[in-house]
Amino acid sequence: MRLTHTLRPLLLATGLAFAQSSMAQPLFANLYKQQYGYTPACTACHRDGGGSVLNAFGEQFKDAGETAAAFAKIAEKDADGDGFKNAVEAMAKANPGRKESTPDKKGDWLDVSSLIPKEVQQRFPGIKEYLPRDAFLTPQDLERAKGLGATLSNKDDNTLYVALQDRKPAGVGLIFPGEYQGKAFYLLMTTDRQLNITAIEPLNTRQVKEAANPALYTPFKGMALDKLPAAQGNDLKAAVAQAVKKAGTLVYVRLKSS
């Protein structure tokens, strides 16, 4: 399967214009838009973009129940400690999760380039256009994932970053979590247009420092997402394999079903 063919209906539907596309985002962003009238960048609740570790505002939203009502519960709090309440910042289109963004100095967090994690942009040098693609998993997706040997759930919903070159898909970037001995670590996957892995890299391994070892990820380079092996064992290598298998299957089933 070629990614170019997979995404063709999606790209035609959006007119190939990232800046004007109506971007479907995970639950937080949809609820945020309903509450405040605009779509936030992933850095409103994530430290390093969609799929990465939550920042203080994201943690507050999670602790408050992750529903539309959660925003009212945390409205009077100041997640980023910049002296402005969460709701005040959000209504002013400042980032309630970043201390550097305030109602008086909002910054560029809502600019098109800021909606794509910098780590993803760095892996696609020369690419100026991206199409964020939601990865809300349907019951059919979950069944298809099982057929590929991966058990996914709606907790695995994420955002895929499709890189566009000359208005054609050039690859996909995804930030995703892994877990080892009850502690989380975060990885970045990139693929080519045929959905073969070009790289798996550690992004945030503060809680699992040994997960920073590049040797854990080199075996995945060149693998097709629908051919990833199942994890074997209980060591860190197996934890990485399980995380990559789930992430790769997520990308494959969502883009193939487009």
C-alpha positions in Angstrom: 0.0 0.0 0.0 1.3 3.4 -0.9 0.6 6.4 1.4 0.0 8.6 -1.7 -3.0 6.4 -2.6 -4.2 6.0 0.9 -4.5 9.7 1.6 -5.7 10.9 -1.8 -9.5 11.1 -0.8 -8.5 13.0 2.4 -6.3 15.5 0.6 -8.9 16.2 -2.1 -11.5 16.7 0.5 -9.4 19.3 2.2 -8.3 21.0 -1.0 -4.7 20.2 -0.1 -4.5 23.4 2.0 -3.2 22.8 5.5 -3.7 26.3 6.7 -7.4 26.2 5.8 -8.2 22.6 6.8 -10.6 21.9 9.5 -8.3 19.7 11.6 -9.9 16.9 13.6 -7.9 16.6 16.9 -8.1 14.3 19.9 -10.8 14.7 22.6 -9.1 17.6 24.5 -8.8 19.8 21.4 -12.4 19.2 20.4 -13.7 20.0 23.9 -11.4 23.0 24.1 -12.8 24.4 20.9 -16.4 23.9 22.1 -15.5 25.8 25.3 -13.4 28.6 23.9 -14.2 28.9 20.2 -10.9 27.9 18.6 -8.7 24.9 18.2 -5.6 25.0 20.4 -2.1 23.7 19.6 -1.1 20.5 21.2 1.2 22.4 23.5 -1.9 23.6 25.5 -1.8 20.3 27.3 1.4 18.5 26.1 5.0 19.5 26.8 6.3 18.4 23.4 3.2 18.2 21.2 0.5 15.6 20.7 1.2 12.2 22.2 4.0 13.5 24.5 3.9 13.9 28.3 1.2 16.2 29.7 2.0 19.6 31.0 0.5 21.1 34.2 -2.7 22.3 32.4 -3.1 18.9 30.7 -2.7 17.2 34.1 -5.3 19.5 35.7 -7.7 18.7 32.8 -7.1 15.0 33.3 -7.6 15.1 37.1 -10.8 17.1 36.6 -12.4 14.3 34.5 -11.4 15.0 30.9 -14.9 16.2 30.0 -16.4 19.5 28.9 -17.2 20.2 32.6 -13.5 19.9 33.5 -12.8 23.3 32.1 -15.1 24.9 34.6 -13.5 23.0 37.4 -10.0 24.2 36.6 -11.0 27.7 35.3 -9.8 29.5 38.4 -6.4 27.7 38.6 -3.1 28.9 37.2 -1.6 25.8 35.7 1.6 27.4 34.3 2.2 29.8 37.2 2.3 33.0 35.2 -0.2 34.9 37.3 -3.2 34.4 35.0 -6.0 32.0 35.6 -6.5 29.2 33.1 -9.9 30.5 31.8 -8.6 34.1 31.5 -5.7 32.9 29.3 -7.8 30.6 27.2 -10.4 33.2 26.5 -7.6 35.7 25.5 -6.1 33.0 23.1 -3.0 32.7 25.3 -1.7 29.3 26.1 -2.8 28.2 29.7 -0.1 25.5 29.6 3.0 27.7 28.8 4.3 30.3 31.2 5.8 32.2 28.3 2.4 32.8 26.8 0.1 35.4 28.6 -2.9 37.5 27.6 -0.5 40.4 27.1 2.1 38.4 25.2 0.4 35.5 23.5 3.3 34.3 21.4 3.0 32.3 18.2 1.6 29.1 19.7 -1.5 29.3 17.4 0.5 29.9 14.2 0.3 27.1 11.6 4.0 26.1 12.2 3.4 25.9 15.9 0.6 23.3 15.5 3.2 20.8 14.4 5.7 19.6 17.1 9.2 20.9 16.4 10.5 17.4 16.8 8.4 16.2 13.9 9.4 19.2 11.7 13.1 18.5 12.3 12.7 15.0 10.9 11.3 16.3 7.6 13.8 18.9 6.6 12.6 21.2 3.8 8.9 20.3 4.4 6.7 23.4 4.9 3.2 21.8 4.8 1.6 19.3 7.1 -1.8 17.8 7.5 -2.6 16.8 11.1 -4.9 13.7 10.9 -6.9 12.5 13.9 -6.5 8.9 14.9 -9.8 8.3 16.6 -10.2 4.6 16.6 -13.5 3.1 15.5 -14.7 -0.4 16.4 -13.7 -1.5 12.9 -10.2 -0.1 13.5 -9.9 -2.1 16.7 -10.9 -5.3 15.0 -8.4 -4.7 12.1 -5.7 -4.0 14.6 -6.3 -7.4 16.2 -5.9 -9.0 12.8 -2.5 -7.4 12.7 -1.6 -8.7 16.1 -2.0 -5.5 18.2 -4.6 -4.8 20.9 -5.6 -1.1 20.8 -8.2 0.9 22.6 -9.7 4.4 22.5 -7.0 5.4 25.0 -4.5 5.1 22.1 -6.2 7.9 20.1 -3.5 10.3 18.9 -2.6 12.8 16.2 -0.8 11.8 13.0 1.3 14.5 11.3 1.3 13.9 7.5 4.2 15.7 5.8 3.3 17.2 2.4 5.9 17.9 -0.3 4.5 19.5 -3.5 1.1 18.8 -2.1 1.8 15.1 -2.0 2.3 12.9 1.2 6.0 12.5 1.9 5.7 10.5 5.2 4.1 10.5 8.7 5.3 11.6 12.1 3.8 10.3 15.4 4.7 11.0 19.0 3.6 8.0 21.2 4.1 6.6 24.7 5.6 3.4 25.9 5.6 1.9 29.4 8.2 -0.1 31.4 7.7 -1.2 35.0 4.8 1.2 35.4 6.8 4.2 34.1 6.2 6.1 30.9 8.6 7.1 28.2 7.9 8.8 24.9 9.1 8.0 21.4 8.9 9.6 17.9 8.2 7.5 14.8 8.6 8.7 11.3 7.7 6.9 8.1 8.2 7.3 4.4 5.3 7.6 1.9 5.0 3.8 1.7 4.5 3.5 5.5 7.9 2.0 6.1 9.6 3.2 9.3 12.5 5.7 8.6 13.3 6.1 12.3 12.2 5.5 15.9 13.8 7.9 18.4 13.6 8.5 22.1 11.9 11.8 22.8 11.3 11.9 26.6 12.9 9.2 28.7 13.1 11.0 32.1 11.3 8.2 33.9 13.0 5.4 32.1 16.6 6.6 31.4 17.7 3.4 29.8 15.1 3.9 27.1 17.4 6.6 25.7 19.7 3.9 24.2 19.6 4.3 20.4 20.3 0.5 19.9 16.8 -0.3 21.1 15.3 1.4 18.0 17.7 0.7 15.1 16.1 -2.8 14.3 12.8 -1.1 13.3 14.2 1.0 10.5 12.8 0.0 7.2 10.0 -2.2 8.6 6.6 -1.9 7.1 4.0 -0.8 9.7 1.7 -3.8 8.9 4.6 -6.3 9.3 5.9 -5.3 12.8 6.6 -8.2 15.0 4.8 -8.8 18.3 6.7 -8.2 21.5 8.4 -11.1 23.3 9.3 -11.1 27.0 9.1 -8.6 29.8 12.3 -6.6 29.5 12.7 -3.0 28.2 13.3 -4.3 24.6 9.9 -6.0 24.7 8.3 -2.8 26.1 9.7 -0.9 23.2 8.6 -3.5 20.7 5.1 -3.4 22.2 4.9 0.4 22.0 6.2 0.5 18.4 3.8 -2.3 17.4 0.8 -0.4 18.8 1.9 2.9 17.3 2.6 1.4 13.9 -0.7 -0.4 13.8 -2.5 2.7 14.8 -1.0 4.6 11.9 -1.7 1.8 9.5 -5.3 1.1 10.3 -6.2 4.8 10.4 -4.6 5.8 7.1 -5.6 2.6 5.3 -9.2 3.2 6.3 -9.2 6.8 5.0 
